[in-house]
Amino acid sequence: MIGWVILTAVLAAPAGWVLGHRTARIRIIPIGAILAQDETALAAADVAEFWQIVSSLDLDQPDDPRSST
């Protein structure tokens, strides 16, 4: 009887490990990009972020009339 319990535990542990790792949230998905493509994508993201920040600035403020003499 105890032999079956040990055998079940020995077989269940690797099966659980494999099942747990196959259902993990992090998966490596190769997309076939090369280094130059990655750098281009990162640079484009930086440029887009820059222009988003610039567009959010309020650059059309009128001059303060008190500062003019």
N, C-alpha and C positions, 0 to 999 in steps of 0.2 A: 504493500500500500504506500509506504513512504517513498519507494522507488518511483512510483507514478507521479507523486507530487514534485519530486526533484526533477524528473524528466520534463514535466510540464513547465516548471519554472525555467529550466535551461532552454527550452525551445521558445517559450513566450517572451523572454527577455530580448533576444535578437529580433524577433518578429515585431515587437513593440518599438524597438529602436529604429528599425527600417521604416515602419509605418509612420512614426513620429517625424522622421527626417524627410520623408517624401511629402508630407503635408505641411512642412514649415512655410512660414510666410515669405522668407527671403529666398528668391530663386535667381540664379545667374542665367540671364538670357543673352546669348551671343547675338549681336546685331550685325556684325561684320564691318563695323566702322574702323577706319584707320586713324592714326594719331592726328593727321592733318584735318580730317573731318571733325574729330572731337574738338580740336582747338578752334576751328571755324565756328562750330556750334556754340562753344563757350563765349567766344568773342561776340557773336551775334546776340547772345543773351545779355552780355554786359552793355552793349550798345543800346539794346531795347530798354534796359533798366535805366540807363542814363537819360534817354529821351523821355521816358515816363516821368522821371524826377524833374527834368527841365519843363515839361508841359504842365506840371502841377504848380510851378512857381507863378506867382502873380506879378508879372513884369509890366503890366499896363497901369501901374499906380500913377496918379497925377503928382506932379511936383508939389511940395509943400509951399504954399504961398508965403508963409512966414519966413522962409529961408531966402527968398528973393528980395533984393533991395532996390 
